[in-house]
Amino acid sequence: MNDDGHEVWVISWLPGQATGFHDHGGSAGAFAVVWGTLMERRVAGATTTGQVLAKPVRAGGSRAFGPRYIHDVRNAAASAVAVSVHAYSPPLPAMTRYDLTPGGLVKRDTEGAAAW
């Protein structure tokens, strides 16, 4: 669903499926897990360096984030599917992908909405 102010995604996650580290192009957002468990990873401290923190988000749990938030979301289960609902405001204009290196997060590329 998409209107001028919001965008909502429903995502199904196969075992092992992950987003990789990414931002949300300046949009704020939130996600809630409907079924299964997702693992959210983020880099604590500065935007590009620091300790990687991983926190499970189980069915019924949610996370909210601001417009400069960078994270990786994954279904770490070996054999279970997960389902989540994501909401963004304003609708996502783009997402920048990052690689996690020993020196921290490094920008890889930016995808426009047409890529999804």
C-alpha positions in Angstrom: 0.0 0.0 0.0 1.3 3.5 -0.8 -0.2 6.9 -0.5 1.4 10.4 -0.5 2.4 10.1 3.2 2.9 6.4 3.9 4.0 3.1 2.4 3.3 -0.4 3.9 5.1 -3.6 2.9 4.3 -7.2 3.9 7.4 -9.4 3.6 7.7 -13.2 3.8 11.2 -14.4 4.8 12.5 -17.8 3.8 15.0 -19.4 6.2 18.3 -17.6 5.9 16.9 -14.7 3.9 18.4 -11.3 4.8 18.3 -7.7 3.6 21.9 -6.8 4.2 22.8 -3.5 5.8 20.7 -0.7 4.4 19.1 2.7 5.2 15.7 3.9 4.2 16.5 6.9 2.0 15.5 9.5 4.6 12.2 7.9 5.6 11.3 7.0 9.2 9.7 3.6 9.7 8.8 0.6 11.8 8.3 -3.1 11.4 6.4 -5.7 13.3 6.9 -9.5 13.1 3.6 -11.4 12.5 5.0 -14.9 12.4 8.3 -16.4 13.3 11.4 -14.5 14.5 13.6 -12.0 12.7 17.1 -10.9 13.8 17.9 -7.2 13.5 21.5 -6.2 13.4 22.8 -2.7 13.7 26.1 -1.0 14.3 26.2 0.7 17.7 28.2 3.8 18.2 29.0 6.0 15.2 27.2 5.5 11.9 30.0 3.7 10.3 32.1 2.1 13.1 31.3 0.4 16.4 30.1 -2.9 17.7 27.5 -5.0 15.8 24.5 -5.6 18.0 22.0 -8.3 17.1 18.5 -8.4 18.7 15.7 -10.9 17.9 12.3 -9.6 17.1 9.7 -12.3 17.8 6.1 -12.6 16.6 4.2 -9.7 18.2 7.4 -7.6 18.6 8.3 -4.5 16.7 11.0 -1.9 16.0 10.7 1.8 15.1 13.5 3.9 13.6 14.3 7.3 12.4 15.3 8.6 8.9 19.1 7.9 9.3 18.8 4.4 10.7 21.0 1.6 9.1 20.3 -2.0 9.9 20.2 -5.6 8.6 17.1 -7.7 9.0 17.3 -11.5 8.6 15.4 -14.7 9.2 18.1 -16.6 11.1 16.0 -19.7 11.4 17.2 -22.9 9.7 13.8 -24.2 8.7 11.0 -21.7 9.6 9.4 -19.0 7.5 8.8 -15.5 9.1 6.3 -12.8 8.1 6.6 -9.1 8.9 4.8 -5.8 8.2 6.9 -2.6 7.5 5.6 1.0 7.3 7.6 4.0 6.1 6.8 7.7 6.0 7.3 9.3 3.6 7.2 6.4 1.1 10.7 5.1 0.4 12.5 7.1 -2.3 15.6 4.9 -2.3 17.7 2.6 -0.1 21.5 2.7 0.2 23.2 -0.6 0.7 26.3 -1.0 2.9 29.0 -3.6 3.3 30.2 -4.4 6.8 34.0 -4.3 6.7 36.6 -4.5 9.5 36.7 -0.7 9.4 32.9 -0.4 9.7 30.0 0.2 7.2 31.0 1.2 3.7 28.4 2.5 1.2 28.0 0.1 -1.7 25.2 1.4 -3.9 21.9 3.2 -3.9 18.7 1.6 -5.3 15.7 3.6 -6.4 12.1 2.4 -5.7 12.0 0.8 -9.2 14.5 -1.8 -8.1 12.0 -3.4 -5.6 
